[in-house]
Amino acid sequence: MSMMQSVMRRLVTLTVKSQLNPRVPVTTQRKRLDLLRFTPMPGGIKESHTELAGIPTRRLTPTPCHGAILYLHGGAYCTGSPDSHKEMVARIARSTEREAFILDYRLAPEAPYPAALDDALAAYTDLLSRHQDIVIMGDSAGGGLAMALAEAISKTDYAQPNAMVLMSPWCDLTCSGPTIDSNRRIDPMLHPLWLTSSAEMYAVSTAKDEPGLSPLFGDMSGYPRTLIQVGSDEILLSDSTRAESAMKEAGVDVTLQVSEGMWHVFQFHAAFLKPSKKAVYKIGEFLRQ
């Protein structure tokens, strides 16, 4: 592990893990995470505000630009926003040469399930009026939401997405994956109690193995080709490995990339860390295939 990687790992623990705690009020988590900045906005990106299906959306346009990304941010369905994710998504937009739309979907506990999924499907159908070549993408809860969206789209007559990219997807809100416990001590960012408390706020009275909440238990047969990226040291590693196995069984063209020694959504640090920069490059490479 490089010195910079060790420093960033420690910084993540001090600044992020301390906030992702059920003892910290959700409104406080949101404010602090939106203000947290590890990297500056990259050059060559035009940032603007727009709407998809009436939902506030951040638009990030690189030059050149071919196709679109509907980006669903992470935050355990209770935190996160276009502000917290725009630097990372801008780097992905530049790498993929695709216009990215970060959806500011409704959050729990104010708007529990299925609000986020309803917003994502409405936004996707609206984006189809602007772009025919769409990739759906998300990290953490946004990755799980992208999977639930892919299943929802497959049951409609709408044009299917060109591909799907998932970064450390949280796709099992029952939190039953083995690495929830086995990686608990080495994960520098996430704690199981934060996930379980967030799952309660989003699910409320819905069973947590409902596919719209936990797409790991859903029908993946209609998924587009998919790339999954995950860190070896995160408690959600088994969400990704189980998702890969389930997709293969459903006949999906899926690629899993596990980065050794890395943590949850490590792509955030592409300005500083080589493994993060490499992961963002691989997303571009995958979408250019």
Secondary structure by P-SEA (a helix, b strand, c coil): ccaaaaaaaaaaaacccccccccccaaaaaaaaaacccccccccbbbbbbbccccbbbbbbcccccbbbbbbbbcccccccccccaaaaaaaaaaacbbbbbbbcccccccccaaaaaaaaaaaaaaaacccbbbbbcccaaaaaaaaaaaaaaacccccccbbbbcccccccccccccccccccccccccaaaaaaaaaaaaccccccccccccccccccccccbbbbbbccccaaaaaaaaaaaaaaaccbbbbbbbccccccccccccccaaaaaaaaaaaaaaac
